[in-house]
Amino acid sequence: MIRILHLTDFHLNNKTIKDWDDFLGDALFNKLEELHKDTPIDLVLFTGDMIDKAGYDFGSVKNGLELSSPQI
């Protein structure tokens, strides 16, 4: 059996990126590690929008992805 984790629609923007940095990101990755140790995750799918409104708050999609990539 294959175990798939499906994540979607983070919609990071100037308001939510601080929350991600301060507590959401670590909490999510800690939980993922816990789940993976229990039963290995074979495939992670991310669908939807990682950054909100095509990066409008960050000036562009590229800037939004560069800002969020160290955290995600």
C-alpha positions as a Markdown table, in Angstrom:
| # | Residue | x | y | z |
|---|---|---|---|---|
| 1 | Met | 0.0 | 0.0 | 0.0 |
| 2 | Ile | 1.2 | 3.5 | -0.8 |
| 3 | Arg | 0.7 | 6.3 | 1.7 |
| 4 | Ile | 0.1 | 9.7 | 0.2 |
| 5 | Leu | 0.0 | 13.0 | 2.0 |
| 6 | His | -2.0 | 15.7 | 0.2 |
| 7 | Leu | -1.4 | 19.3 | 1.2 |
| 8 | Thr | -3.2 | 22.2 | -0.5 |
| 9 | Asp | -3.8 | 25.9 | -0.5 |
| 10 | Phe | -1.4 | 27.5 | 2.0 |
| 11 | His | -2.1 | 31.0 | 0.5 |
| 12 | Leu | 1.0 | 32.6 | 2.1 |
| 13 | Asn | 1.0 | 36.4 | 2.0 |
| 14 | Asn | 2.5 | 39.2 | 4.0 |
| 15 | Lys | 0.0 | 38.6 | 6.8 |
| 16 | Thr | 0.5 | 34.8 | 7.1 |
| 17 | Ile | 4.2 | 34.4 | 6.3 |
| 18 | Lys | 5.1 | 35.6 | 9.9 |
| 19 | Asp | 2.7 | 33.1 | 11.4 |
| 20 | Trp | 4.3 | 30.4 | 9.2 |
| 21 | Asp | 7.8 | 31.5 | 10.3 |
| 22 | Asp | 6.8 | 31.8 | 14.0 |
| 23 | Phe | 4.9 | 28.6 | 14.7 |
| 24 | Leu | 2.9 | 27.0 | 11.8 |
| 25 | Gly | 5.9 | 25.7 | 9.8 |
| 26 | Asp | 7.6 | 24.0 | 12.7 |
| 27 | Ala | 4.4 | 22.5 | 14.0 |
| 28 | Leu | 3.5 | 21.2 | 10.5 |
| 29 | Phe | 6.9 | 19.6 | 9.9 |
| 30 | Asn | 7.1 | 18.2 | 13.4 |
| 31 | Lys | 3.7 | 16.5 | 12.9 |
| 32 | Leu | 4.8 | 15.2 | 9.5 |
| 33 | Glu | 7.9 | 13.7 | 11.0 |
| 34 | Glu | 5.7 | 12.0 | 13.7 |
| 35 | Leu | 3.3 | 10.7 | 11.0 |
| 36 | His | 6.2 | 9.5 | 8.9 |
| 37 | Lys | 7.8 | 7.6 | 11.8 |
| 38 | Asp | 4.5 | 5.9 | 12.6 |
| 39 | Thr | 4.0 | 4.8 | 9.0 |
| 40 | Pro | 6.3 | 6.0 | 6.2 |
| 41 | Ile | 4.8 | 8.5 | 3.8 |
| 42 | Asp | 5.6 | 7.5 | 0.2 |
| 43 | Leu | 4.4 | 10.5 | -1.7 |
| 44 | Val | 3.7 | 14.1 | -0.8 |
| 45 | Leu | 1.4 | 16.1 | -3.2 |
| 46 | Phe | 1.0 | 19.8 | -2.9 |
| 47 | Thr | -1.8 | 21.3 | -4.9 |
| 48 | Gly | -3.4 | 24.7 | -5.0 |
| 49 | Asp | -1.8 | 28.0 | -4.1 |
| 50 | Met | 1.3 | 28.1 | -2.0 |
| 51 | Ile | 1.4 | 31.9 | -2.2 |
| 52 | Asp | -1.7 | 34.1 | -2.3 |
| 53 | Lys | -2.8 | 36.1 | -5.4 |
| 54 | Ala | 0.1 | 35.2 | -7.7 |
| 55 | Gly | 2.6 | 36.7 | -5.3 |
| 56 | Tyr | 0.9 | 40.1 | -5.3 |
| 57 | Asp | 1.9 | 40.9 | -1.6 |
| 58 | Phe | 5.5 | 40.0 | -2.5 |
| 59 | Gly | 5.8 | 41.9 | -5.7 |
| 60 | Ser | 5.8 | 38.8 | -7.9 |
| 61 | Val | 5.5 | 35.0 | -7.9 |
| 62 | Lys | 9.2 | 34.7 | -8.0 |
| 63 | Asn | 9.7 | 36.9 | -5.0 |
| 64 | Gly | 7.1 | 35.0 | -3.1 |
| 65 | Leu | 8.6 | 31.6 | -3.9 |
| 66 | Glu | 12.1 | 32.8 | -3.0 |
| 67 | Leu | 10.9 | 34.2 | 0.3 |
| 68 | Ser | 8.9 | 31.1 | 1.2 |
| 69 | Ser | 11.3 | 28.4 | -0.1 |
| 70 | Pro | 13.6 | 28.4 | 2.9 |
| 71 | Gln | 10.6 | 27.8 | 5.2 |
| 72 | Ile | 8.8 | 25.3 | 3.0 |
